[in-house]
Amino acid sequence: VGTPHPEAPKDFGWVLMAKPGDVQKSLRDKTGIHTGGPRFFDIFENGKPLVKLQKTLPPNKHNNKLFAELVALKLAIAASATEHTALGFGELVYDDTVTALAGFNGKKIKEIFAQASAAMTAKSGDANLYYQIVRKLNEAFAGPLDTVSFATATVLKGVKDLTEVPFLRIDEGAVIARITPVERKYADVPDVFELAQNYPNPFNPTTTIQFILPEDAIVTLKVYNILGQEVATLANKELFTEGMNEVEFDAGKLASGIYFYQLTAEGVGENAQKFSQVKKMVLMK
């Protein structure tokens, strides 16, 4: 979501969620779901500018309903192109009599997404209007979740016919996008759990904690002071995906000193593994 600007990362922000767990973490965290008013990629919840590439964007970091709706719309477009849902969703054309949204008439759903996504980074236009149109598209075919197929490939049943959605129509000349999933390669999946040393260390006031998972796992990551008292919970029984993961720790409200961070992880596969490790870090203000 957003437009990559690697040539000027200090001026623009965008989000690239490379793994399913990144999407889950971006939509829901320990504080709940996104409930904040629609806005562009302006600032984080701590008041700092939202710039550079973000791998996840959970509500406690940037609480923004427009971002959450854009993620949902992108998933719906991709689900259609991969035939998990009916083909052609992204190519449907929006046409309606709602005056406030008339500027989107004649545009395909995927074009509306692209326009709104670019606006997130450029911070241009009306965030409330983008929220209205994106949410309207997300709700167009909403309904109870059921499957046509699950054993070999997940295919979801439709809950509405296109004739029941008066503001969408087929473009007979449109080329329907299809995505053929790339076969997943497991050669680079790590064999063991690993908790890395935070970096930088010593730090002031933020640092990054990385950990490697050999499988998808439920993770708890907590920080303790030298007396063994818990001072921060960075992840509380949250799902993280296999491979390299990282969490940022902001110790701006803590005093200088030695702290310990503990990772506890339990795999979710058939042969689930358990792991726990503690490492030391130094906050120096």
C-alpha distance (Angstrom), angle and dihedral (degrees) to the residues before:
residue distance angle dihedral
V1 . . .
G2 3.78 . .
T3 3.79 130.0 .
P4 3.82 119.9 -69.1
H5 3.82 113.9 -120.0
P6 3.81 104.0 178.4
E7 3.81 89.4 160.4
A8 3.82 91.3 61.1
P9 3.83 107.6 23.7
K10 3.80 93.4 154.8
D11 3.80 91.2 61.1
F12 3.81 103.4 42.3
G13 3.79 138.3 42.7
W14 3.80 131.7 -151.5
V15 3.82 138.4 160.5
L16 3.80 127.7 -128.7
M17 3.81 112.6 -177.1
A18 3.79 103.2 -167.6
K19 3.80 99.0 177.1
P20 3.83 136.3 41.9
G21 3.78 90.1 -113.8
D22 3.80 90.0 56.3
V23 3.81 89.6 57.0
Q24 3.80 91.9 48.3
K25 3.80 92.1 48.9
S26 3.80 90.4 48.1
L27 3.81 93.5 53.6
R28 3.80 100.4 41.4
D29 3.78 137.3 16.2
K30 3.80 137.3 160.3
T31 3.83 90.0 -67.0
G32 3.82 92.6 55.9
I33 3.81 129.9 -115.3
H34 3.81 132.5 -29.0
T35 3.81 109.6 -70.8
G36 3.81 101.2 152.9
G37 3.79 120.3 115.2
P38 3.82 120.1 -88.3
R39 3.80 112.9 -82.8
F40 3.77 141.0 144.9
F41 3.81 126.5 -103.9
D42 3.80 94.2 -69.8
I43 3.82 112.6 131.1
F44 3.79 140.8 -12.0
E45 3.79 120.0 -113.8
N46 3.82 88.6 -98.2
G47 3.80 90.2 60.4
K48 3.80 97.4 -107.2
P49 3.83 119.2 129.8
L50 3.81 115.1 -91.0
V51 3.79 100.2 -125.4
K52 3.81 138.8 141.8
L53 3.78 128.5 31.2
Q54 3.80 114.2 -39.6
K55 3.81 119.0 -160.5
T56 3.80 92.2 -163.9
L57 3.80 134.1 8.7
P58 3.82 110.3 -163.7
P59 3.83 123.3 -178.0
N60 3.81 93.9 -102.6
K61 3.80 88.5 58.3
H62 3.83 100.7 40.7
N63 3.82 116.0 -1.7
N64 3.80 104.7 -156.7
K65 3.82 128.7 147.6
L66 3.79 92.2 -162.9
F67 3.80 91.8 58.4
A68 3.82 91.5 49.9
E69 3.82 92.1 49.8
L70 3.82 90.8 49.2
V71 3.81 90.8 52.5
A72 3.82 89.4 50.4
L73 3.82 92.2 48.8
K74 3.82 92.3 48.6
L75 3.81 89.2 51.5
A76 3.82 90.9 49.7
I77 3.81 91.6 51.3
A78 3.81 91.3 48.1
A79 3.82 92.6 45.6
S80 3.79 89.3 55.5
A81 3.81 94.3 46.6
T82 3.82 90.6 50.5
E83 3.84 90.2 46.6
H84 3.78 95.5 -118.2
T85 3.81 81.6 125.8
A86 3.81 130.3 17.6
L87 3.81 115.0 -53.6
G88 3.78 120.6 -108.6
F89 3.80 103.8 39.9
G90 3.79 93.6 127.7
E91 3.81 91.2 49.8
L92 3.82 95.8 54.5
V93 3.81 112.7 115.5
Y94 3.81 123.5 -128.5
D95 3.81 117.2 -133.2
D96 3.78 123.0 159.0
T97 3.78 143.6 147.3
V98 3.81 95.3 -125.6
T99 3.80 101.6 121.0
A100 3.80 96.7 -152.4
L101 3.81 91.1 57.5
A102 3.81 97.6 38.7
G103 3.80 90.7 110.2
F104 3.81 88.9 72.2
N105 3.81 95.2 53.4
G106 3.79 113.8 123.2
K107 3.79 94.0 21.3
K108 3.79 125.3 119.3
I109 3.81 118.4 -119.8
K110 3.80 91.3 -112.8
E111 3.81 89.8 51.7
I112 3.81 91.3 51.7
F113 3.80 89.4 50.3
A114 3.80 91.6 49.6
Q115 3.81 91.6 49.8
A116 3.80 93.9 48.1
S117 3.80 92.1 43.6
A118 3.81 92.4 52.5
A119 3.81 89.9 48.1
M120 3.81 90.3 58.1
T121 3.81 90.4 65.2
A122 3.81 97.4 33.9
K123 3.82 91.3 45.4
S124 3.80 89.8 -140.8
G125 3.79 131.4 140.5
D126 3.80 130.1 15.1
A127 3.80 114.4 -39.7
N128 3.81 91.9 -163.7
L129 3.81 92.3 56.0
Y130 3.78 91.0 48.9
Y131 3.80 89.4 50.2
Q132 3.82 91.6 51.2
I133 3.80 95.0 50.9
V134 3.83 96.1 41.6
R135 3.80 93.2 47.8
K136 3.81 90.0 47.0
L137 3.80 90.3 54.1
N138 3.80 91.9 46.5
E139 3.80 91.1 53.1
A140 3.81 95.1 45.5
F141 3.80 94.7 93.3
A142 3.80 100.0 17.5
G143 3.78 118.8 142.4
P144 3.82 146.0 114.6
L145 3.80 113.6 -28.4
D146 3.80 115.6 -117.0
T147 3.79 135.1 150.8
V148 3.77 137.0 -128.3
S149 3.79 90.1 -166.0
F150 3.77 134.1 9.0
A151 3.81 109.2 152.1
T152 3.81 98.8 70.9
A153 3.81 102.0 12.8
T154 3.77 132.1 -2.1
V155 3.81 110.4 -111.9
L156 3.80 118.5 170.8
K157 3.78 124.9 -143.5
G158 3.77 118.5 -120.5
V159 3.81 116.9 -117.0
K160 3.82 99.1 -166.1
D161 3.77 136.6 36.6
L162 3.80 117.4 -129.3
T163 3.81 88.6 -115.1
E164 3.82 87.6 66.8
V165 3.82 91.6 60.4
P166 3.82 106.0 69.4
F167 3.81 96.9 -174.5
L168 3.82 96.4 58.0
R169 3.80 129.0 69.0
I170 3.79 139.5 172.9
D171 3.79 120.6 -101.7
E172 3.80 100.7 -142.6
G173 3.81 92.0 -158.8
A174 3.79 96.7 49.1
V175 3.79 121.2 118.4
I176 3.79 106.4 -127.9
A177 3.79 113.1 -131.4
R178 3.78 117.9 -128.7
I179 3.79 125.9 -172.2
T180 3.79 120.4 -160.3
P181 3.81 107.5 -157.1
V182 3.78 114.6 -124.0
E183 3.78 113.4 -118.9
R184 3.78 108.3 -102.1
K185 3.79 115.2 -113.3
Y186 3.78 119.2 -147.8
A187 3.79 99.5 -172.0
D188 3.80 93.0 101.2
V189 3.80 96.9 45.9
P190 3.84 108.6 116.8
D191 3.80 119.4 -117.9
V192 3.81 98.5 -141.8
F193 3.78 142.4 31.1
E194 3.77 116.0 -99.9
L195 3.80 133.9 -176.2
A196 3.80 111.4 -158.1
Q197 3.79 128.6 -150.2
N198 3.78 110.8 -94.2
Y199 3.79 117.8 -107.9
P200 2.91 133.1 -109.6
N201 3.77 96.3 27.4
P202 3.01 120.5 -155.4
F203 3.81 90.2 35.1
N204 3.81 141.4 -177.5
P205 2.98 116.4 -135.3
T206 3.83 106.9 -38.6
T207 3.78 132.1 41.4
T208 3.79 137.8 168.8
I209 3.80 124.7 -121.4
Q210 3.80 116.5 -159.3
F211 3.78 128.1 -168.0
I212 3.80 135.1 175.7
L213 3.79 124.2 -137.5
P214 3.83 123.7 -164.6
E215 3.82 89.0 -156.0
D216 3.80 139.4 8.9
A217 3.78 106.8 -69.0
I218 3.79 145.7 178.4
V219 3.79 105.1 -113.2
T220 3.78 135.1 -161.8
L221 3.80 117.8 -173.8
K222 3.81 119.2 -177.7
V223 3.80 136.7 171.4
Y224 3.83 123.9 -140.5
N225 3.79 134.0 -171.6
I226 3.80 123.6 -127.4
L227 3.81 90.1 -87.5
G228 3.79 91.3 58.3
Q229 3.80 94.3 -107.7
E230 3.80 116.7 143.2
V231 3.81 110.7 -116.2
A232 3.82 102.5 168.8
T233 3.80 141.3 14.0
L234 3.80 111.1 -152.0
A235 3.81 96.3 174.7
N236 3.78 127.8 9.4
K237 3.81 114.2 -164.5
E238 3.80 91.6 -39.8
L239 3.81 125.3 159.9
F240 3.80 114.5 -111.5
T241 3.79 124.7 179.5
E242 3.78 127.9 -122.1
G243 3.77 119.1 -83.4
M244 3.79 129.6 35.4
N245 3.81 117.9 -8.5
E246 3.78 131.3 173.5
V247 3.79 138.4 -166.1
E248 3.80 127.4 -165.8
F249 3.81 119.1 -133.4
D250 3.80 120.0 -156.2
A251 3.80 111.1 -162.7
G252 3.78 95.4 175.3
K253 3.82 92.5 128.1
L254 3.81 95.8 46.5
A255 3.79 129.7 88.7
S256 3.78 123.4 -114.0
G257 3.78 114.7 -86.5
I258 3.79 147.3 86.5
Y259 3.79 119.0 -42.8
F260 3.78 134.6 178.0
Y261 3.78 128.8 -142.5
Q262 3.79 122.6 -157.3
L263 3.78 126.7 -160.8
T264 3.80 120.1 -160.8
A265 3.79 117.2 -177.6
E266 3.80 134.7 175.0
G267 3.80 121.4 -172.0
V268 3.79 120.0 -126.7
G269 3.82 98.2 -150.2
E270 3.80 128.9 100.4
N271 3.82 92.1 -90.8
A272 3.79 94.6 40.0
Q273 3.78 116.0 -170.8
K274 3.80 127.3 -153.8
F275 3.79 126.4 -143.4
S276 3.79 138.5 177.7
Q277 3.80 130.6 174.2
V278 3.80 138.9 161.4
K279 3.81 128.8 -150.6
K280 3.80 133.8 -178.3
M281 3.79 128.0 -122.6
V282 3.79 135.6 178.7
L283 3.80 126.5 -133.3
M284 3.80 109.9 -157.8
K285 3.80 118.0 -178.4
